[in-house]
Amino acid sequence: MKVKAWLALLLAWSLAASAEPFIPKDDAEVVQRLPYRVDAAERASRVALARDPSQLPLAVSTARAALDRARIHGDPRELGAAQAALAPWWTQRDAPADVVLLRARLLQARHDFAAALTELRGLLARADLAVEARAQALLDAAAIHQLRADLPEARALCEQLRPLAALPATACLAELASLSGDAPAASQVLARLSQGRSISPWLALMRAELAERLGDEATAPALYRAALAGQDEVYTRAALADWLLSRGRAAEALALMERSADAEADALLLRRVIALRQLGRPTPLVDTLRKRLAAADRREPGRHAREQARFALDVEARPREALRLAQANWAFQREPADALLLLRAAVAAGRDGDATRLQLARFVLERGWQDARLVAIDGSLTS
């Protein structure tokens, strides 16, 4: 999923899935090469935590590090490591604030948005909650409401954030304004926030996504490349790859992804397969990706419909199936990327997609969304 850049700690894991179980023929056979290594200090922390799982500070730091690796490298296996570290407090309603924030983040990463919001609401109801924890909980809750297109709820949370953290609150409100008919003004606000010699990668990413929606062909790719300096390399590289793929620049997109140490991450694997298909090059990666998507759906049914729809539409050329999956995704996740996928699938499905196109048009026009990508597909989607 694609979660807003201003959260930093909550960027999406596009495909929380792993491949089918594989048993090597001998001990020397390489199963998979990871793009990163867990350092000695982290390994020592895990050993210490295994001896005594009740060490709260160690459990929190271990879980946070695992979630960071999942976010940075797109490795969903780290989600299990994070939950294991929090096991003694996983079901405690009155767990420490740090634990609740990490539980909510993990649930959000697994696309269980309702459960994540329940955690965050309970945390925000605590009268003695520290300022830093309250600010993070407000941001995290706002992000989930935003990706569900509950913009008034998200805006109210960002307003509460103003006295606690002015910069993220301003960015948050600008992002919401960009989805409420005020995209050009929001772009100016974000540009003012990044004045100076260098731009923060998270802010560059936010501005890049908005520039793309505004149809700014010169600014968007430059900002995406600036954002690549940040830690969220898989998410950013996937976003830039999508920009290139949508403009028929598949060879550039493929090179961009293959240069990444995380080229095997599911989010990049999906786009590599799409790029190879656009180039007319057969690849066994199609079967690999199909297995990963099937495994994800068995483990968490219906929670990875965005990726399944993209695969059906752009790889397998099954528009009706893509439309079905895009509709399922739209039922619980309504960001601009989801609207774009739904519209593309509806158009590809022909008459079968007419009703969906009309429903989406009403949704977009009622909210004042400004998205050049949608207008390029359906000229009626302009306010």
LINTANOR-V566137 format. One record per run of one state. SS is the DSSP state (a for helix, b for strand, c for the rest). FROM is the first residue (numbers start at 0). TO is the last residue. If there is no record, write none. Layout:
ss=(SS:SS)
from=(FROM:FROM)
to=(TO:TO)
//
This chain:
ss=(c:a:c:a:c:a:c:a:c:a:c:a:c:a:c:a:c:a:c:a:c:a:c:a:c:a:c:a:c:a:c:a:c:a:c:a:c:a:c:a:c:a:c:a:c)
from=(0:4:7:39:51:55:73:76:85:86:89:96:109:112:124:130:147:150:161:165:178:182:193:200:213:216:227:232:245:249:258:265:278:284:299:304:314:318:330:335:348:349:367:371:377)
to=(3:6:38:50:54:72:75:84:85:88:95:108:111:123:129:146:149:160:164:177:181:192:199:212:215:226:231:244:248:257:264:277:283:298:303:313:317:329:334:347:348:366:370:376:382)
//
